[in-house]
Amino acid sequence: MSPRSTKEELEAARDRVVPDVAAEGLRVLFCGINPGLLSAVTGHHFARPGNRFWPALHASGFTPRRLLPQEEQELLAYGLG
C-alpha cells in the first residue's frame, strides 16, 4: 500500500473490521469510536498519520516509547488494550 490510500483502497475497506486489542486482566482498556477508513485499510487502530493517540499514550507514560499503529499488539505486554 502506498503512503496515501487510493479511493479504491478506501472504498474496499469500508466494511472491514479492525480487530480489538484486548485480553483478560488488562490494567487499562482504551475505548474509542469506530475506526476510520485508513484504520480499516491498514488493519490497525489510530493509523492515520498525525493521529494523536500514539504520541499521547507515550507522553502520558503508558508506554516506554512511541509505538506505531502496526505495533498495537505490544500494548498487551504493558497491560493495555
Buried (B, 14 or more C-beta within 10 A) or exposed (E): EEEEBEEEBBEBBEEEEBEEBEEEEBEEEBEEEEBBBBBBBBBBBBBBEEBEBBEEBBEEEBBEEEBEBEEBEBBBEBEBB
